[in-house]
Amino acid sequence: DIIREMPSTESGIAPYAIPNKFKFDARGAGDSGTPGAFLQDFFGSLMGFTVLNNFDGQSDDDNAAVLGFRVVPPDTQGDVGPDHYLQHINLIAEIFDKNGNTLLGPFAGNAFWQGLGGDCQNRNDGDPITIYDYVADRWMVSQFDAASP
């Protein structure tokens, strides 16, 4: 192993290691066993934003309806633009208005690249990223291609 062969100091800690001076474990408890100060125990404000609407998005039933099979976990994600919410769950996408009404979809996630040819058009490997760019006023959508080197 590379780690076994790296030099260490007299304390046994490799010279490149940065000691954890806060000594928090994975739960955030310090040496005393009390919760760490960085744990949030209250709900923050929405900083002047108000939730205008809340609605159910896609489900794994939509994967089954569009593709004929289910995908677990759903890897749910999406983004809100000025007039629409674009949501992806693994291999499918759907466009909603801000009241939760479906405007388009659900449809296979690789439909964004239809007509471009190649793996992007022909494969639907999922784990998409959807971002609305407010400065450019456009959507950016990606998903990986498991067949590409």
Buried (B, 14 or more C-beta within 10 A) or exposed (E): EEEEEEEEEEEEEEEEEEEEEEEBEEEBBEEEEEEEEEEEEEEEEEEEEEEEEEEEBBBBEBBEEBBEEEBEEBEEBBBEBEEBBBBBBBBBBBBBEBEEEEEEBBBBBBBBBEEEEEBBBEBBBBBBEBBBEEEEEEBEBBBEBEEEE
